[in-house]
Amino acid sequence: MTFQTKNFSYLKQSFGDFMAAVTSGAQLYLRSVATTQPAKHATHLSKDFPSLAADFCLPEVLSTVSSNAHSSPLRISGPVTLWLHYDVLANVLCQIRGTKRLRLYPPSDVSRLAYPPGASSSNVDVFASRNDMSDAQYANLMRTHPHEAFLRPGDVLFIPPAWSHTAKPEEKLSVAVNCFWRNLGDEVYAQGRDVYGNRDIAAYEEGRKAVEKMAKGFEGVPKDLRGFYLERLVGELREKVEASGAEGVGEGNERDS
C-alpha cells in the first residue's frame, strides 16, 4: 500500500467476514480505531477490545510504556506491505501471530526517502525491485543505512521516534499490537488533537510556518538575488544542524548494492 497515491480503498465489513477473508489470503489490512468518537480519541486495546485485554500484557521492564501510553492499536493483515513512514511517538511493536519483515532507517536518512513537505508517509517503495525504481530513487536508497528485523510471535521491537519503517508479512496472516507512548516532555509535542500519534513536534510545525513566512518575505526580489539569499539561509540552517551535534542529514557513504 502507498499512502500518497492511495492505491487502496476503505471497506466496511463485519469482523467475522474480515477474518474469514484475511485468513484465506485476502489483501486486507485492519488498524483498529476507538469504538467511540474515533475522530477524537486514540484507540486502546484494553478499552476497545476488553475481551482481549487479559491476553495482552507488556512485561514489567516496559512499565514506562504503559504509564505514558498514548494508544495501542490492534493490527491484523493479510499479505499487505505497509508504506514507509515515521512515527513521532516512541512505540513498541508486539508480534502476536505470523512473521513480519521490517526495514528501518535512522533519522539521518530522511532526505533520501522521498517525504513530501510536511508528510510523515514516503512516496518510495523500498521493497521494490531495481527495475521498478527510478534512477534517482535507487541512487538515494544506495546512500541510506537500513536496518532489518524479522519478528516472530512473542517478539517485541522498539521503534524510536522519527525512524522510518515499513513492514512486509512473511506469511498469509499477521496479528500485532503497537504500543505508542510519549517519551519526551509534553512541551515538545504539538498541542491539540493527535488521534494517531503522528503529528509532528511543535518546533517543526512552527518551523514550517517560519519557512513559509521567510519565503514570502522574498517576494518581489529579483530571481538571482532571491536565490542567493535563500541559499545562504539554507547554509546557515545546515550549520545549526552541525553545531547541535545531530548527524549530517542527507550525508553518508554509499552502501553496497
Backbone as JSON, one array per atom type, in Angstrom:
{
  "sequence": "MTFQTKNFSYLKQSFGDFMAAVTSGAQLYLRSVATTQPAKHATHLSKDFPSLAADFCLPEVLSTVSSNAHSSPLRISGPVTLWLHYDVLANVLCQIRGTKRLRLYPPSDVSRLAYPPGASSSNVDVFASRNDMSDAQYANLMRTHPHEAFLRPGDVLFIPPAWSHTAKPEEKLSVAVNCFWRNLGDEVYAQGRDVYGNRDIAAYEEGRKAVEKMAKGFEGVPKDLRGFYLERLVGELREKVEASGAEGVGEGNERDS",
  "N": [[0.84, -1.19, 0.0], [0.39, 2.27, -0.68], [0.45, 5.36, 0.76], [0.47, 7.98, -0.25], [-0.34, 7.83, -2.96], [-2.66, 6.53, -2.64], [-3.39, 3.81, -3.32], [-5.34, 2.0, -2.54], [-8.45, 1.06, -1.0], [-11.06, 1.96, 1.33], [-12.93, -0.23, 3.34], [-15.95, -1.34, 4.71], [-16.88, -3.86, 6.82], [-18.11, -6.78, 8.57], [-16.42, -8.03, 11.49], [-16.12, -10.75, 11.56], [-16.44, -11.51, 8.86], [-14.24, -10.18, 7.82], [-12.08, -11.52, 9.09], [-12.44, -14.09, 8.07], [-11.89, -13.66, 5.38], [-9.26, -12.62, 5.43], [-7.77, -14.67, 6.56], [-7.86, -16.4, 4.53], [-6.11, -15.44, 2.78], [-6.62, -12.95, 1.64], [-5.89, -9.63, 0.51], [-6.01, -7.62, 2.78], [-6.17, -5.08, 5.32], [-6.24, -4.24, 8.67], [-6.44, -1.65, 10.95], [-7.03, -0.84, 14.11], [-9.45, 1.47, 15.5], [-10.74, 3.83, 17.9], [-13.66, 2.76, 19.62], [-15.63, 4.53, 20.31], [-16.31, 7.77, 19.25], [-14.1, 7.96, 17.28], [-12.72, 9.9, 15.84], [-11.88, 11.65, 17.68], [-10.7, 10.35, 19.82], [-7.91, 8.33, 20.78], [-7.12, 4.91, 20.03], [-7.31, 2.16, 22.32], [-6.27, -0.98, 23.24], [-7.24, -2.33, 25.53], [-9.59, -0.97, 26.12], [-11.11, -0.9, 23.77], [-11.2, -3.5, 22.92], [-12.12, -5.23, 25.16], [-12.44, -7.93, 25.84], [-10.11, -9.05, 25.03], [-8.19, -7.99, 26.59], [-7.05, -9.26, 28.85], [-5.42, -11.07, 27.66], [-3.26, -9.79, 26.62], [-0.34, -8.37, 27.69], [2.17, -6.17, 28.62], [5.61, -6.75, 29.47], [7.1, -6.23, 32.73], [9.43, -4.75, 32.53], [8.86, -2.92, 30.62], [7.26, -1.01, 31.76], [7.2, 1.75, 31.72], [6.17, 2.32, 29.26], [3.5, 1.59, 29.47], [2.66, 3.34, 31.51], [2.85, 5.81, 30.33], [1.22, 5.75, 28.16], [-0.07, 6.37, 24.9], [-1.6, 5.22, 22.85], [-2.81, 2.02, 21.66], [-3.04, 0.39, 19.11], [-4.63, -2.37, 17.47], [-3.45, -4.54, 14.99], [-4.2, -6.28, 12.13], [-3.5, -8.24, 9.36], [-3.46, -9.36, 5.93], [-1.41, -10.57, 3.24], [-0.01, -7.88, 2.92], [1.92, -5.06, 2.25], [2.93, -2.44, 4.23], [3.12, 1.09, 3.77], [6.16, 3.07, 3.68], [6.97, 4.99, 6.48], [7.17, 7.38, 9.21], [6.92, 7.56, 12.78], [5.98, 9.91, 15.25], [5.81, 9.5, 17.92], [7.35, 7.37, 20.37], [7.44, 3.8, 20.07], [6.53, 0.38, 20.74], [6.49, -2.52, 18.91], [4.55, -5.29, 18.96], [4.59, -8.55, 18.11], [2.11, -10.88, 17.46], [0.97, -13.01, 16.01], [2.07, -14.89, 13.19], [4.81, -14.04, 10.95], [6.96, -11.26, 10.34], [8.64, -8.98, 8.28], [10.67, -6.25, 8.77], [11.88, -3.11, 7.65], [14.02, -0.58, 8.57], [14.98, 2.86, 8.92], [17.41, 5.19, 10.0], [16.97, 8.49, 11.52], [18.74, 10.25, 10.2], [18.64, 9.57, 7.54], [16.52, 10.76, 6.31], [16.3, 12.7, 4.21], [16.75, 11.21, 1.97], [14.58, 9.67, 1.44], [12.27, 10.43, 0.12], [10.12, 12.03, 1.27], [7.27, 14.0, 1.1], [6.91, 17.57, 1.65], [6.08, 18.26, 4.98], [4.79, 15.82, 5.33], [4.35, 12.56, 6.8], [4.5, 10.18, 5.6], [6.11, 8.28, 3.13], [6.93, 8.42, -0.43], [8.26, 6.35, -1.61], [8.82, 2.93, -2.44], [10.53, 0.8, -0.7], [10.94, -1.89, -0.88], [10.69, -2.51, -3.48], [11.74, -3.79, -6.71], [14.84, -3.21, -8.46], [14.27, -2.54, -11.12], [11.79, -1.39, -10.92], [12.16, 1.04, -9.85], [13.0, 4.52, -10.1], [15.98, 6.03, -11.45], [16.9, 8.03, -9.75], [15.59, 7.43, -7.3], [16.74, 4.93, -6.74], [19.46, 5.63, -6.52], [19.38, 7.32, -4.29], [18.49, 5.52, -2.29], [20.68, 3.84, -2.15], [22.36, 5.27, -0.63], [21.48, 5.23, 1.9], [21.02, 3.89, 5.28], [19.94, 1.19, 6.09], [18.22, -0.9, 8.49], [17.31, -4.2, 9.32], [14.69, -6.25, 10.57], [13.3, -9.27, 11.74], [10.32, -10.32, 12.81], [8.84, -12.6, 15.02], [6.14, -14.56, 16.47], [5.58, -13.36, 19.71], [7.79, -11.72, 19.77], [9.14, -8.47, 20.47], [9.6, -5.27, 19.28], [11.4, -2.31, 19.62], [10.74, 0.83, 18.33], [12.18, 3.76, 17.69], [11.28, 7.3, 17.9], [10.84, 9.03, 14.78], [12.22, 7.21, 13.24], [12.2, 5.91, 10.16], [10.1, 3.4, 8.76], [8.94, 0.3, 7.4], [6.76, -2.47, 6.82], [6.57, -5.91, 5.98], [4.66, -8.71, 5.59], [5.58, -12.12, 6.15], [4.07, -14.29, 5.99], [0.69, -15.52, 5.35], [-1.1, -14.43, 7.25], [-0.97, -11.86, 9.66], [-0.77, -10.73, 12.97], [-0.65, -8.11, 15.23], [0.27, -5.76, 17.84], [0.61, -2.37, 18.36], [2.23, -0.3, 20.67], [2.12, 2.86, 21.58], [3.85, 5.61, 23.02], [4.51, 8.65, 24.85], [7.67, 9.73, 25.05], [9.05, 11.96, 25.6], [9.16, 15.31, 27.03], [6.05, 17.0, 27.68], [6.02, 19.55, 26.59], [7.38, 19.38, 24.22], [5.78, 18.26, 22.28], [3.22, 18.93, 19.82], [0.42, 20.95, 20.57], [-3.01, 20.08, 21.1], [-5.35, 18.0, 19.25], [-4.4, 14.66, 18.53], [-4.92, 11.99, 17.3], [-3.82, 9.71, 16.02], [-1.21, 9.77, 16.76], [0.81, 10.77, 15.13], [1.38, 13.38, 14.65], [3.57, 15.99, 13.93], [6.31, 17.3, 15.95], [6.07, 20.26, 18.04], [8.02, 22.24, 17.49], [8.79, 21.71, 14.85], [6.38, 22.13, 13.45], [6.04, 24.86, 13.93], [8.37, 25.73, 12.76], [7.95, 25.19, 10.03], [6.0, 27.07, 9.47], [7.51, 29.34, 9.82], [9.33, 29.07, 7.72], [7.65, 29.34, 5.52], [6.81, 31.97, 5.89], [9.26, 33.22, 5.65], [9.91, 32.67, 2.97], [7.89, 34.11, 1.65], [8.68, 36.63, 2.32], [10.6, 37.23, 0.49], [9.32, 37.79, -1.82], [9.0, 39.6, -4.8], [11.64, 40.24, -4.92], [14.41, 40.16, -7.14], [15.01, 37.23, -9.14], [17.65, 36.03, -9.2], [18.88, 37.27, -7.02], [17.16, 36.58, -4.98], [17.52, 33.77, -4.97], [20.22, 33.72, -4.2], [20.22, 34.69, -1.51], [18.46, 32.94, -0.26], [19.84, 30.54, -0.53], [21.97, 31.13, 1.14], [20.65, 31.21, 3.59], [19.85, 28.53, 3.77], [22.35, 27.37, 4.06], [23.07, 28.44, 6.55], [21.19, 27.23, 8.19], [22.03, 24.61, 7.89], [24.49, 24.76, 9.2], [23.57, 25.16, 11.78], [22.44, 22.68, 12.29], [24.73, 21.06, 12.27], [26.15, 22.22, 14.38], [24.54, 21.54, 16.49], [25.13, 18.96, 16.96], [23.79, 16.96, 15.76], [23.39, 14.17, 13.5], [24.69, 14.33, 10.18], [22.27, 15.17, 8.09], [21.19, 13.61, 5.17], [23.71, 13.03, 4.32], [26.51, 10.81, 3.92], [28.1, 7.65, 3.21], [27.9, 5.69, 0.2], [26.21, 2.57, 0.22], [26.85, -0.94, -0.13], [25.49, -2.49, -3.01]],
  "CA": [[0.0, 0.0, 0.0], [1.09, 3.54, -0.72], [-0.48, 6.34, 1.29], [0.42, 9.19, -1.07], [-1.11, 7.59, -4.18], [-3.93, 5.92, -2.23], [-3.68, 2.64, -4.16], [-6.16, 1.1, -1.74], [-9.75, 1.65, -0.67], [-11.57, 1.62, 2.65], [-14.04, -1.18, 3.26], [-16.64, -1.6, 5.98], [-17.46, -5.2, 6.87], [-18.11, -7.35, 9.93], [-15.12, -8.57, 11.88], [-16.11, -12.16, 11.17], [-16.18, -11.58, 7.41], [-12.86, -9.75, 7.61], [-11.16, -12.59, 9.5], [-12.58, -15.2, 7.12], [-11.21, -13.28, 4.14], [-7.83, -12.43, 5.63], [-7.14, -15.98, 6.8], [-7.83, -17.08, 3.24], [-5.07, -14.81, 1.97], [-7.04, -11.7, 1.03], [-5.02, -8.49, 0.78], [-6.75, -6.7, 3.63], [-5.37, -4.56, 6.44], [-7.05, -3.61, 9.72], [-5.78, -0.88, 12.0], [-8.18, -0.5, 14.93], [-9.69, 2.83, 15.97], [-11.56, 3.83, 19.09], [-15.04, 2.36, 19.36], [-16.48, 5.7, 20.49], [-15.73, 9.02, 18.75], [-12.74, 7.66, 16.8], [-12.05, 11.1, 15.33], [-11.43, 12.44, 18.82], [-9.97, 9.56, 20.82], [-6.98, 7.29, 20.32], [-7.57, 3.56, 20.36], [-6.6, 1.4, 23.35], [-6.71, -2.37, 23.15], [-8.0, -2.72, 26.72], [-10.9, -0.33, 26.11], [-11.85, -1.19, 22.54], [-11.34, -4.96, 22.83], [-11.98, -5.64, 26.56], [-12.35, -9.39, 25.97], [-8.72, -9.44, 24.73], [-7.29, -7.27, 27.49], [-6.31, -10.18, 29.73], [-4.49, -11.88, 26.85], [-2.12, -8.98, 26.18], [0.25, -7.64, 28.81], [3.58, -5.87, 28.43], [6.44, -7.15, 30.61], [7.36, -5.19, 33.72], [10.54, -3.9, 32.08], [8.28, -1.89, 29.75], [6.22, -0.33, 32.55], [7.14, 3.17, 31.32], [5.3, 2.38, 28.08], [2.12, 1.54, 29.96], [2.33, 4.51, 32.33], [2.81, 7.01, 29.49], [0.6, 5.28, 26.92], [-0.9, 7.22, 24.05], [-2.55, 4.36, 22.15], [-2.35, 0.64, 21.42], [-3.87, -0.17, 18.02], [-4.53, -3.75, 17.02], [-3.22, -4.61, 13.55], [-4.37, -7.61, 11.54], [-3.38, -8.06, 7.92], [-3.07, -10.43, 5.03], [-0.12, -10.27, 2.6], [-0.02, -6.48, 2.54], [3.08, -4.29, 2.68], [2.55, -1.1, 4.65], [4.01, 2.11, 3.21], [7.23, 3.62, 4.5], [6.53, 6.16, 7.23], [7.77, 7.51, 10.53], [6.03, 7.93, 13.87], [6.54, 10.93, 16.11], [5.88, 8.91, 19.25], [8.07, 6.11, 20.51], [6.5, 2.69, 20.16], [7.0, -1.0, 20.69], [5.65, -3.35, 18.04], [4.46, -6.62, 19.56], [4.09, -9.51, 17.13], [1.27, -11.88, 18.12], [0.85, -14.18, 15.15], [2.71, -14.71, 11.9], [6.13, -13.43, 10.94], [6.94, -9.99, 9.62], [9.95, -8.39, 7.96], [10.66, -4.79, 8.84], [13.07, -2.37, 7.26], [14.0, 0.67, 9.32], [16.02, 3.81, 8.52], [17.63, 6.19, 11.04], [16.53, 9.85, 11.17], [19.68, 10.92, 9.3], [18.36, 9.18, 6.16], [15.21, 11.3, 5.91], [16.31, 13.42, 2.93], [16.89, 10.24, 0.88], [13.43, 8.77, 1.44], [11.15, 10.99, -0.66], [8.99, 12.52, 2.05], [6.77, 15.32, 0.69], [6.96, 18.54, 2.75], [5.04, 18.16, 6.0], [4.16, 14.5, 5.37], [5.06, 11.51, 7.55], [4.48, 8.98, 4.75], [7.0, 8.43, 1.98], [6.47, 8.02, -1.75], [9.12, 5.32, -2.17], [8.65, 1.55, -2.01], [11.91, 0.33, -0.51], [10.99, -3.31, -1.2], [10.54, -2.67, -4.93], [12.93, -4.23, -7.43], [15.58, -2.12, -9.11], [13.59, -2.17, -12.37], [10.58, -0.63, -10.61], [12.57, 2.31, -9.26], [13.69, 5.48, -10.96], [17.41, 6.12, -11.17], [17.07, 8.9, -8.59], [15.2, 6.68, -6.12], [17.74, 3.9, -6.47], [20.68, 6.29, -6.06], [19.15, 7.78, -2.92], [18.43, 4.37, -1.37], [22.03, 3.31, -2.01], [23.09, 6.11, 0.32], [20.82, 5.11, 3.21], [21.63, 2.95, 6.22], [18.8, 0.42, 6.59], [18.3, -2.0, 9.45], [16.22, -5.15, 9.1], [14.27, -7.07, 11.71], [12.3, -10.29, 11.44], [9.55, -10.55, 14.02], [8.07, -13.84, 15.14], [5.21, -14.45, 17.6], [6.22, -13.14, 21.01], [8.86, -10.73, 19.67], [8.78, -7.07, 20.69], [10.6, -4.4, 18.67], [11.32, -0.89, 19.95], [10.94, 1.72, 17.18], [12.31, 5.13, 18.23], [10.65, 8.36, 17.1], [11.48, 9.51, 13.55], [12.86, 6.14, 12.48], [11.32, 5.48, 9.07], [9.99, 1.95, 8.74], [7.89, -0.35, 6.62], [6.63, -3.87, 7.23], [6.12, -6.83, 4.94], [4.4, -10.02, 6.18], [6.24, -13.27, 5.54], [3.05, -15.34, 5.92], [-0.61, -15.0, 4.94], [-1.78, -13.69, 8.31], [-0.14, -11.21, 10.68], [-1.5, -10.05, 14.04], [0.32, -7.38, 16.05], [-0.23, -4.62, 18.61], [1.55, -1.26, 18.57], [2.03, 0.46, 21.9], [2.75, 4.17, 21.43], [3.9, 6.42, 24.24], [5.28, 9.9, 24.77], [8.91, 9.54, 25.81], [9.65, 13.28, 25.8], [8.33, 16.21, 27.8], [4.84, 17.45, 26.99], [6.25, 20.79, 25.86], [7.97, 19.08, 22.9], [4.74, 17.85, 21.34], [2.25, 19.93, 19.39], [-0.79, 20.97, 21.38], [-4.23, 19.79, 20.36], [-5.73, 16.62, 18.96], [-3.43, 13.82, 17.81], [-5.52, 10.67, 17.48], [-2.97, 8.62, 15.54], [0.13, 9.89, 17.32], [1.79, 11.06, 14.09], [1.51, 14.82, 14.44], [4.95, 16.38, 14.17], [6.54, 18.05, 17.18], [5.69, 21.67, 17.95], [9.09, 23.04, 16.88], [8.74, 21.52, 13.4], [5.2, 22.81, 12.93], [6.33, 26.29, 13.94], [9.44, 25.96, 11.79], [7.37, 25.23, 8.69], [5.35, 28.37, 9.33], [8.57, 30.33, 9.66], [9.87, 28.92, 6.37], [6.67, 29.93, 4.61], [6.89, 33.42, 6.08], [10.55, 33.63, 5.1], [9.83, 32.64, 1.51], [7.04, 35.21, 1.23], [9.43, 37.85, 2.52], [11.44, 37.47, -0.68], [8.51, 38.1, -2.99], [9.37, 40.89, -5.4], [13.1, 40.31, -5.06], [14.84, 39.51, -8.38], [15.23, 35.79, -9.0], [19.02, 35.67, -8.85], [19.15, 37.76, -5.67], [16.37, 35.73, -4.09], [18.22, 32.5, -4.85], [21.46, 33.96, -3.47], [20.0, 34.8, -0.07], [17.85, 31.71, 0.25], [20.93, 29.57, -0.41], [22.71, 31.5, 2.35], [19.86, 30.78, 4.73], [19.96, 27.08, 3.83], [23.67, 27.1, 4.63], [23.06, 28.76, 7.98], [20.44, 26.17, 8.85], [22.91, 23.44, 7.91], [25.47, 24.99, 10.25], [22.88, 24.95, 13.05], [22.32, 21.23, 12.46], [26.04, 20.53, 12.62], [26.51, 22.72, 15.7], [23.73, 20.87, 17.51], [25.65, 17.61, 17.18], [22.97, 15.98, 15.05], [24.04, 13.55, 12.35], [24.53, 15.08, 8.93], [21.12, 14.68, 7.34], [21.39, 13.55, 3.73], [25.08, 12.73, 4.01], [26.85, 9.42, 4.21], [28.68, 6.92, 2.1], [27.04, 4.73, -0.48], [26.35, 1.22, 0.73], [26.96, -1.93, -1.19], [24.2, -2.87, -3.62]],
  "C": [[0.88, 1.25, 0.0], [0.13, 4.64, -0.32], [-0.63, 7.53, 0.36], [-0.45, 8.99, -2.32], [-2.46, 6.94, -3.9], [-4.31, 4.74, -3.15], [-4.4, 1.56, -3.36], [-7.49, 1.8, -1.5], [-10.17, 1.19, 0.72], [-12.83, 0.77, 2.51], [-14.64, -1.38, 4.64], [-17.27, -2.99, 5.9], [-17.38, -5.73, 8.3], [-16.74, -7.95, 10.21], [-15.0, -10.04, 11.46], [-15.8, -12.34, 9.69], [-14.74, -11.19, 7.1], [-11.89, -10.88, 7.93], [-11.24, -13.78, 8.54], [-11.8, -14.91, 5.84], [-9.7, -13.23, 4.33], [-7.11, -13.75, 5.89], [-7.1, -16.83, 5.53], [-6.83, -16.44, 2.28], [-5.46, -13.52, 1.29], [-6.1, -10.56, 1.43], [-5.82, -7.41, 1.5], [-5.87, -6.27, 4.8], [-6.3, -3.85, 7.41], [-6.14, -2.91, 10.71], [-6.92, -0.35, 12.88], [-8.23, 0.98, 15.27], [-10.57, 2.74, 17.2], [-13.02, 3.5, 18.74], [-16.01, 3.52, 19.53], [-15.7, 6.95, 20.08], [-14.29, 8.81, 18.27], [-12.0, 8.86, 16.22], [-11.47, 11.96, 16.45], [-10.52, 11.67, 19.77], [-9.06, 8.53, 20.17], [-7.5, 5.93, 20.76], [-6.69, 2.93, 21.44], [-7.16, -0.03, 23.35], [-7.61, -2.75, 24.32], [-9.41, -2.14, 26.74], [-11.74, -0.77, 24.91], [-12.04, -2.68, 22.3], [-11.19, -5.54, 24.24], [-11.86, -7.15, 26.74], [-10.93, -9.89, 25.69], [-7.73, -8.89, 25.75], [-6.44, -8.2, 28.35], [-5.28, -11.0, 28.98], [-3.26, -11.1, 26.4], [-1.6, -8.15, 27.34], [1.73, -7.42, 28.54], [4.38, -6.32, 29.65], [6.76, -5.97, 31.51], [8.47, -4.24, 33.28], [10.05, -2.77, 31.18], [7.18, -1.11, 30.46], [6.1, 1.14, 32.16], [6.25, 3.35, 30.09], [3.84, 2.45, 28.53], [1.73, 2.82, 30.71], [2.25, 5.8, 31.52], [2.1, 6.73, 28.16], [-0.21, 6.35, 26.21], [-1.98, 6.39, 23.38], [-1.95, 2.98, 21.97], [-3.23, 0.0, 20.36], [-3.57, -1.63, 17.73], [-4.38, -3.74, 15.5], [-3.33, -6.05, 13.08], [-4.31, -7.43, 10.02], [-3.12, -9.38, 7.21], [-1.72, -10.07, 4.43], [-0.08, -8.86, 2.03], [1.21, -5.79, 3.1], [2.65, -2.86, 3.02], [3.59, -0.09, 4.14], [5.07, 2.56, 4.22], [6.73, 4.9, 5.18], [7.35, 6.28, 8.51], [6.69, 7.9, 11.53], [6.73, 8.95, 14.74], [6.69, 10.41, 17.53], [6.74, 7.65, 19.23], [7.05, 4.98, 20.53], [7.21, 1.35, 20.19], [5.98, -1.78, 19.87], [5.7, -4.77, 18.56], [3.82, -7.58, 18.56], [3.35, -10.64, 17.85], [1.19, -13.17, 17.31], [1.46, -13.88, 13.79], [4.09, -14.11, 12.05], [6.11, -12.21, 10.02], [8.37, -9.5, 9.44], [9.83, -6.88, 7.98], [11.98, -4.23, 8.33], [12.96, -0.99, 7.88], [15.2, 1.54, 8.9], [16.18, 4.86, 9.63], [17.2, 7.58, 10.59], [17.45, 10.56, 10.17], [19.46, 10.57, 7.84], [17.15, 9.9, 5.57], [15.24, 11.98, 4.54], [16.44, 12.49, 1.73], [15.62, 9.42, 0.65], [12.16, 9.37, 0.86], [9.92, 11.32, 0.16], [8.53, 13.87, 1.49], [6.82, 16.28, 1.88], [5.78, 18.36, 3.71], [4.38, 16.81, 6.13], [5.01, 13.52, 6.16], [5.05, 10.18, 6.81], [5.27, 9.24, 3.48], [6.36, 7.97, 0.68], [7.25, 6.84, -2.31], [8.81, 3.95, -1.59], [10.04, 0.93, -1.9], [12.06, -1.16, -0.79], [10.89, -3.56, -2.71], [11.85, -3.15, -5.56], [13.59, -3.04, -8.09], [14.85, -1.64, -10.37], [12.34, -1.33, -12.14], [10.89, 0.7, -9.94], [13.15, 3.23, -10.33], [15.16, 5.5, -10.59], [17.67, 6.95, -9.91], [16.71, 8.17, -7.3], [16.26, 5.65, -5.74], [19.02, 4.53, -5.93], [20.54, 6.78, -4.63], [19.16, 6.62, -1.94], [19.81, 3.76, -1.15], [22.87, 4.12, -1.02], [22.4, 6.13, 1.7], [21.5, 4.03, 4.05], [20.54, 2.09, 6.87], [19.17, -0.64, 7.62], [17.12, -2.92, 9.18], [15.96, -5.96, 10.35], [13.22, -8.06, 11.23], [11.59, -10.63, 12.75], [8.76, -11.84, 13.94], [7.14, -13.7, 16.33], [5.94, -14.35, 18.94], [7.33, -12.12, 20.98], [8.3, -9.32, 19.87], [9.92, -6.21, 20.15], [10.36, -2.95, 19.08], [11.65, -0.08, 18.7], [11.0, 3.15, 17.71], [11.58, 6.14, 17.35], [11.51, 8.73, 15.9], [12.32, 8.46, 12.83], [11.87, 5.68, 11.41], [11.28, 3.96, 9.02], [8.82, 1.49, 7.88], [7.89, -1.83, 6.97], [6.05, -4.7, 6.1], [5.9, -8.21, 5.56], [5.12, -11.13, 5.42], [5.28, -14.45, 5.41], [1.72, -14.7, 5.54], [-1.23, -14.07, 5.97], [-0.78, -13.12, 9.31], [-1.05, -10.51, 11.68], [-0.47, -9.39, 14.96], [-0.4, -6.27, 16.81], [0.9, -3.61, 18.72], [1.23, -0.59, 19.89], [2.82, 1.76, 21.78], [2.76, 4.89, 22.78], [4.76, 7.66, 24.01], [6.5, 9.76, 25.67], [9.65, 10.85, 26.03], [8.7, 14.15, 26.62], [7.15, 16.72, 27.0], [5.07, 18.7, 26.15], [6.83, 20.57, 24.46], [6.89, 18.84, 21.86], [3.8, 19.0, 21.0], [1.0, 19.83, 20.25], [-2.01, 20.68, 20.5], [-4.38, 18.31, 20.06], [-4.65, 15.89, 18.15], [-3.85, 12.37, 17.98], [-4.57, 9.54, 17.11], [-1.52, 8.72, 16.04], [1.19, 10.19, 16.27], [1.86, 12.54, 13.75], [2.93, 15.24, 14.81], [5.09, 17.25, 15.4], [6.29, 19.54, 16.94], [6.74, 22.5, 17.22], [9.07, 22.9, 15.35], [7.53, 22.23, 12.8], [5.43, 24.31, 12.87], [7.41, 26.64, 12.92], [8.92, 26.04, 10.38], [6.64, 26.55, 8.44], [6.39, 29.46, 9.1], [9.18, 30.28, 8.27], [8.93, 29.57, 5.35], [6.72, 31.46, 4.68], [8.18, 33.97, 5.47], [10.5, 33.71, 3.58], [8.99, 33.81, 0.99], [7.76, 36.55, 1.36], [10.31, 38.22, 1.34], [10.63, 37.74, -1.94], [8.85, 39.5, -3.51], [10.86, 41.09, -5.56], [13.5, 39.61, -6.35], [15.28, 38.07, -8.14], [16.64, 35.43, -8.56], [19.38, 36.1, -7.44], [18.4, 36.94, -4.63], [17.06, 34.39, -3.87], [19.49, 32.62, -4.03], [21.22, 33.94, -1.97], [19.32, 33.57, 0.52], [18.9, 30.61, 0.4], [21.77, 29.87, 0.83], [21.96, 31.03, 3.6], [19.9, 29.26, 4.9], [21.29, 26.69, 4.46], [23.72, 27.37, 6.12], [22.28, 27.72, 8.77], [21.27, 24.9, 8.95], [23.95, 23.57, 9.01], [24.84, 24.77, 11.63], [22.74, 23.45, 13.33], [23.65, 20.65, 12.92], [26.46, 20.97, 14.02], [25.75, 22.03, 16.81], [24.22, 19.47, 17.81], [24.83, 16.55, 16.5], [23.76, 15.4, 13.89], [23.75, 14.36, 11.1], [23.4, 14.52, 8.1], [21.43, 14.73, 5.85], [22.82, 13.26, 3.34], [25.35, 11.27, 4.31], [27.37, 8.73, 2.99], [27.67, 6.0, 1.46], [27.28, 3.36, 0.12], [26.45, 0.25, -0.43], [25.6, -2.29, -1.72], [24.03, -4.38, -3.52]]
}
